[in-house]
Amino acid sequence: MRQRPRLYFAFRSPYSWMALRRLEERLPEARDLIEYRPYWEPDRRTMDELTLTGAEFHYTPMSKAKHLYLLADIKRLAHRLGYSMAWPIDIDPQWDLPHLAWLYARRLGADREFYAAVTAARWERGENICDPDVLGRAATSAGLDATRTLAAADDPEVRTEGVRILNEAYHEDIFGIPYFKLGFQRFWGLDRLDHFIEALHAWSARTNQDPSGGSATPSRPEPRPTDTRLTGIPSAVLGAGGYDRDSAGGCG
C-alpha cells in the first residue's frame, strides 16, 4: 500500500468534529500520519465544475425524521465524551467557503490552527461559519489574512484542488462523514473510529511507519475485497426501490 491513510472530514458534521477530536486525543501524531481531506456539499458553481470531470456527489440529504434523531444522538454522544457544544443554526449555508478556505490555510501551513478556530466557532459557540465575518475572525485567530482567506473560494488554484478532491472522493465511493480509509479498508462514522485506530496501529507496525510518513519496510498490498454491499437483499426489493435511499446516518 503506497497511499497514506486518509480521513475525510466536514465542518458541517458534528460526528466528524467529535471523531477527529477523539482521534487526536488518542493519537496525537494523527495529523502527521494521516492525510486529512475536506468533503462538503458543493454549491452550484463547484457542482458544475465537478460534473465536467465526470464525477457526481454521493451524499444524500437526510430526512426530517433522521435529522431529529441526530439532534438527540449528538447531545447524548457529546455528554458521554465530556464535550461541551452549542448547536449552530445553518441558514442557506455555503459550504464551499469554509472548506476551500481550509485548503488555502493548508497551503500556508496553518490548516491545524484554522481547523481548530473554525470548529471552536461552530461547535463550541454555535456560530455560523459560512458567515464571512465569522470565518474571517477564525482566519485571523489562526494567523491568516482574513481577506485572502475568504477570497480562497474564488481562487482558481484552490478551486481546482477542491474539485479534484471531490472527484477523487466520488471515485473512492465516499458517501458520508467522517470516513477513514486505510488501503482497501474503509471505516465510516464515529462508531468505527476504534476499528480504524486498531487497523492503523497494525499497519504502522507492519510497515515500520513513523509519524513523519516515512516507511522503513514496504508493506504487501492487501487484496481488494469483493463488493458485497447488496448481498442478501432480495432482487424484488431492489427492483421496487423498497429500501432506504437516504444517507445511512452518522455523517451529520
N, C-alpha and C positions, 0 to 999 in steps of 0.2 A: 504494500500500500504506500504510494508516494504522496498522496494528498494528506494535508494536515487535517486533524479533526476539525469539524466545523459546527458552529451553532448559529441558528437563525433566530433573531430576536425582533421584537417590535415595541416601540414606545407605547403603542396603543394597548397592549395586552398586560393585564395585571399578573397573569400566570407567568409571562415572560419576565416581568420585573422580579417576582418572587423567586423564580427558578435561577436566574442569573445571580441574584443576591445570595441565595443559598449555595450555589456552586462556588462562588468566590470566597464565601466563609469557610467552606470545607476544603477548597483547593485554591489557595492564594495565588498560585502561579498560573491559574487558568488562562488569563489573557496572553501569557507568553506561549502557552502550549496549544491553544485553540484559536482558530480563525473565527472571529465574530463577523456576522453578516446581517445587515438590516433586511427586513421583509415587511412590506407595508402595502396597503391598498392604494394603488396608484390613482392619481387624478386623471382626468380625461386626456390631457396632453401626454403624460407618461404612458397611459394605456395605449394610446395611438402609436407611440414610438415602439412600445413593446410588441404590439400586433404586427408591425412592419418587420420584426425579426422572426416572425413565425411562432411566437410564444403567446400563451394566454396567462390567466391568473387563476390559480386553483381555489383560492379561498372563497367560501360562500358565506354571505351574511347570515347570522344566526336568527332563529325565530324569536318572537317575543317571549314565549314560554321558556326557552333556553336562556335568554338574557336575564329573566327574573331569577332563574335558578342560580345563574352565575353570580348575581349580586350577593345572595346568601352564602354561596360557596366561598367566594373570595373573602368575605368577612370572617367566616369560620377558619379558613386557612391562615389568614393574617394573624388572627388571635392565637392560633396554635403555634405559629412560628415566632410569635412575640414581636411582630412588625406593626407599628402604628401607621395608619394610612388614612387619607382623605379621598373620598371618591370624586373624581372630576366629572364635570358635565360637558360633553362634547356637542357643540352646535355647529353643524356643517364643517367638520374638521377637514383640513387639507394635509394629509399625512406626508406628502412629498416634502413639505417644509422642514420638519424636524429630522427626517431620515436622510435627506440629501445634505442637510447641514452637518449631520454626524459624519457623513463621508468626507465632507470638506474638513472637518476637525481632524479626522484620521490622517489626512494628507499633511497636516501640520503637527502631527504627533500629540494632539490634545484630545483624542477620542475618549480616553478614560475620564478625564475631567469633565468633558462635555456630557458624556453619558450620565455621570453622577449628578450633574447640575440639572439635566432635563428630567431624570426620574425623580429627583427630590421635588422639583416643581410640580410634577404631575401627581405622584403618588403619596407624597408627604404633605403637600399644601393644597392639592386639588385644583391646581391652576390649569388653564388652557394652553398647552404647549404649542398649539397651532397659531396662537396669537403672536404676531411679530414682536410685540413689546415683551411678552413673557420669554420668548425664545431668545430675544436679544439680551435680556438680563442673564439668562443661562450662559450664553456665549461669553459675556463679559466676565462672569464669575469663573469661567474655565480659562480665562486668559486670552480669549479670542476677540477680534474686532467684530462687534455686533453687526455692523453694516455689511461687511464682507461675508459674514456667516449667513445672514439672511439672504444674500444675493446668490448663494450656492444653488438655490432652486432654479436659477436661470443661467447658471454657468454651464456651457456646452460640455466641457470635460467631465464635470461632476455628474451631469445628467446622463452622459454616455455610460459612465461607470455604474450608475444606478440601474439603468435599463439592462446592462449586461448582467448584473447580479440577479435581477428579477427573471431574466431569461434563463439563467443557469438554475435558479430555484424551480422554475417551471419544469425544466428537463430533469431535475432531480426529484420531481414529484413532491415538492414541499407544499403542504396544504394547510398547515396550522402552526401556531407558535406557542411555546418555544419548541424548536426542532433541533435535535442533536444528530450528527452524522459522523460515524467512525468507520471508514471504509464502506463496506456494504451493510454495516449495521446501522439501524435507524432507531431513534428513540424520540417519541413525541409526547410532550406535555410535562408538567411539573412532577407528576407521579411516576415518571420514568427517569428522573434525574439520578436516583441511586443506581439504577441499572447502567446508565451512561458512565457514571464515575467508576463503577466497577470495571466496565469494559475498557475505560481509559487507562486505569492502573495496569490492567493486564497487557494492554497494547504497549504502554510505556516500558514495562518490564521486559517484554518480548523484543522490543526494538532498541533497548537501552536509550530511550529518548530522554533528552534533557529539556528543561524548561525553555531554553532558547530556541528549540526547534531542531537541534542537531540530532543526528542518529548515528550511533556507532556501528550498529548491526542492522542491515536492511531486513525487513520482515517479508515473509512469504505472502503473496496476495491471497486473500480469503475467497473461497468460491462464492459466486453470486447465487443467492437463494432463488428458488423458483417463486414466481409471483403467485401467492395463494390468497390474495385479498378477497376473492369472491368464492373460494372453496366452500362448499356446503350450503350455498344459497340456492334454493330451487330456481330453475330457469324460468318457471312460470312467474315467480315473484319478480325476478329481474325484468322480464319482458313486460310485466304490467306496471313497472315503476313502483312496486309496493314496498319500498324501503326508504329509509331516511336519506334524503338528498342534502340535508342541511350539513354544515360542518359538524364534525363529531364531538365538538366541545374541547375544552382545555386550552383554547387559543385566545379566548377573550375578545 
